[in-house]
Amino acid sequence: MSTETENPERRRPKMRWLILSAAAAFAVLACAAAIVVVIFYRSNVPLVMGAMTVAGIGLEVLLWTAAGVFGWGFLAKRREAMGRWKQRLFGGRNGTGQP
């Protein structure tokens, strides 16, 4: 048996990474479009400003999404550690001291 058939869950990426990939693709496309607009339509100031604004918003979305994705993973690990610490201190699952 190959490893692909043993664990099909491992091949599928998590949703948060797909969201981050979509935000990165949007930011790259917005910046590329802004560069093209600046090169070819330099004299049309409102169009250039609009393209730069969209590129800036795209980068802002990318940075906030990345912060959310990496923070989500960090907080999940901290939540697990705090749960283990709570169980070690108080015993049991609900903190009453009963196993």
N, C-alpha and C positions, 0 to 999 in steps of 0.2 A: 504494500500500500504506500502511496505517496503521502507526503505531509499535507498536500492540498485537500485530500479527501478525509483526513483524520480530524482536522479542526477547521471547518468552514467559516467559523466566526473570526478567525485570525486574518483572513483575507480582506474582510470588509473594513474600511476605515471608519473611524468614529465621526459622528455628525459634526462635532465642533471643529474638526480638522477640515471637513468639507466647507463649512461656513467660512473658516479662515482662508481657505484656498479661493473661494468665490470673492471675498473682499480683496485679496491680493490681485486677482485677475482684473477686478474692476479698477483698482488703483493703477495698475500697469497700463490698462487700456485708456484710462482718463489722462494719464500723463503723456502717453504716446499721442493721443488726439490733440492735447494742448501743444505739444511740440510741433505737430503738423500744422496746426492753425497759426502758430507764431511764424513758422517759416513761410507759409504761402499767403497769409492774410495779415501781414504786419501792419498795414495802414488802417485796418478796420479795428479800432480800439475797443468798442463794446464786445465784439466777437472774441478778441484776444482775452479781455478781462473775464468774460464768461467761461471760456475754456480753462483759464487758470483757476477760477473759482471752483469749477467742477473737479479739476485735478487736486486742488487743496482739500476739498471735501472728501474725495476718494482716499487720499492719504490719511486724513483724520479718521475715517471709518476703518481703515486698515489698522491703524494704531490702537483704537479702542477695542476692535475685535480681537486683536492679538493679546491685549491686556486681559480681556475677558477669558479667552481660551487658556492662557497660561495661569491666570489667577484661579480659574475653575479647577484645574489639575492640582494646583498648590493647596487650595482649600479642601479638596477631597482628601488629600493625604493628611492634612492637619486634623480634619474631622475624625479620620480613622485613628490617628495617634491619640487624640483627646478621648475617644471612646475606650481605647485600651487602658489609658491612664485612669479614667473614671472607674472602669471595671476593676482595675488593680487596687484602687484606693477604697472603693465602697463595696466591691463584690457584687455579684448578681448583674442582671441586665438593666433593671430599673432603678438602681441606686438605693434600694431598701436594705441591702445587706444580705438578702436571701439569694441563694444560688439559683 
